Every structure is written in C-alpha cells, then in structure tokens.
C-alpha cells in the first residue's frame, strides 16, 4: 500500500510540473505578431457553375417514376384566411 501511495504522489507531482510549465509558457512567452499576405488566383474568385449528377428518381425499378410536381406561388384569397383590421371590428 505505501508503494501505491508513493506512485500516486509521484504521478501527481509530475502532472503538477506539467501544468506549471504550461502556465509559465502562457504567462512569460509573447508570440509576437506579423503581417501575412496571401495571394488568391483570380480563377478561384469567380464562381463556377455546379453540375448535379443524374440520379434515378425511384429506388425500386419496378415502380413507375412519378412526374415532378410543379412549384407555384399563389397569394391566398380572402376566403382562405380573413384579414384582421388593426383597429378591431367596428
């Protein structure tokens, strides 16, 4: 048992030395600053078109493919949602 306690104390001492070294490095060392210039080629600044791969529309080849649903934008009519006036009903 005394050997185990000595081992634990020795390991704690080594860990404490490691933390003390890290703390000393953060307090005493100043990394300094310098200006960096990075050249970017003009071809990388222009957006290039993205081509999507052709994918199969169904996971089961025995089922018929469904036609794509058209996307439409419409404004709701007064029958769907009545408008509320700011002053309340009169």
C-alpha positions as CSV (number, residue, x, y, z in Angstrom):
1,X,0.0,0.0,0.0
2,X,2.8,2.5,0.8
3,X,4.2,1.8,-2.7
4,X,0.9,2.7,-4.3
5,X,0.6,5.9,-2.4
6,X,4.2,6.9,-3.4
7,X,3.4,6.1,-7.0
8,X,0.2,8.3,-6.9
9,X,2.1,11.1,-5.2
10,X,4.9,10.9,-7.8
11,X,2.4,11.0,-10.7
12,X,0.6,14.0,-9.2
13,X,3.9,15.7,-8.8
14,X,4.8,15.1,-12.5
15,X,1.3,16.3,-13.6
16,X,1.7,19.4,-11.4
17,X,5.1,20.2,-13.0
18,X,3.4,19.8,-16.4
19,X,0.7,22.3,-15.5
20,X,3.2,24.7,-14.0
21,X,5.3,24.6,-17.2
22,X,2.2,25.2,-19.4
23,X,1.2,28.1,-17.1
24,X,4.7,29.6,-17.3
25,X,4.6,29.4,-21.1
26,X,1.3,31.2,-21.3
27,X,2.4,34.0,-19.0
28,X,6.1,34.5,-20.0
29,X,6.1,33.9,-23.7
30,X,4.8,36.5,-26.2
31,X,4.4,35.0,-29.7
32,X,4.7,38.4,-31.5
33,X,2.6,39.5,-34.4
34,X,3.5,39.9,-38.1
35,X,1.5,40.7,-41.2
36,X,0.8,37.9,-43.6
37,X,-0.2,38.4,-47.3
38,X,-1.9,35.5,-49.1
39,X,-2.3,35.6,-52.9
40,X,-5.5,34.2,-54.3
41,X,-5.6,33.4,-58.0
42,X,-8.4,35.2,-59.9
43,X,-9.8,31.9,-61.2
44,X,-10.7,30.9,-57.6
45,X,-12.6,34.2,-57.1
46,X,-15.0,33.5,-60.0
47,X,-18.0,31.3,-59.1
48,X,-18.0,28.2,-61.3
49,X,-21.3,26.5,-62.3
50,X,-22.2,23.4,-60.4
51,X,-23.4,20.4,-62.4
52,X,-25.5,18.0,-60.5
53,X,-25.2,14.3,-61.3
54,X,-28.0,12.5,-62.9
55,X,-29.9,10.4,-60.3
56,X,-32.5,7.8,-60.6
57,X,-35.9,9.0,-59.4
58,X,-37.1,5.8,-57.9
59,X,-35.4,3.4,-55.6
60,X,-37.5,0.4,-56.9
61,X,-37.0,0.0,-60.7
62,X,-40.3,-2.0,-60.9
63,X,-42.4,1.0,-59.9
64,X,-43.2,3.8,-62.4
65,X,-41.4,7.1,-61.9
66,X,-43.5,9.9,-60.7
67,X,-43.8,13.2,-62.6
68,X,-42.2,16.1,-60.8
69,X,-44.6,18.4,-59.0
70,X,-44.6,22.0,-60.4
71,X,-43.8,24.7,-57.9
72,X,-46.3,27.5,-58.0
73,X,-46.6,30.6,-55.9
74,X,-50.1,32.0,-55.2
75,X,-51.5,34.6,-52.9
76,X,-54.1,33.4,-50.5
77,X,-57.6,34.6,-51.2
78,X,-59.9,36.2,-48.7
79,X,-61.9,33.0,-48.4
80,X,-58.9,31.1,-47.1
81,X,-57.8,33.5,-44.3
82,X,-59.8,36.6,-43.4
83,X,-57.7,39.8,-42.9
84,X,-57.8,41.3,-39.4
85,X,-58.1,45.1,-39.3
86,X,-55.7,46.9,-36.9
87,X,-58.5,48.8,-35.1
88,X,-60.6,45.7,-34.4
89,X,-64.2,45.3,-35.6
90,X,-66.4,48.4,-35.5
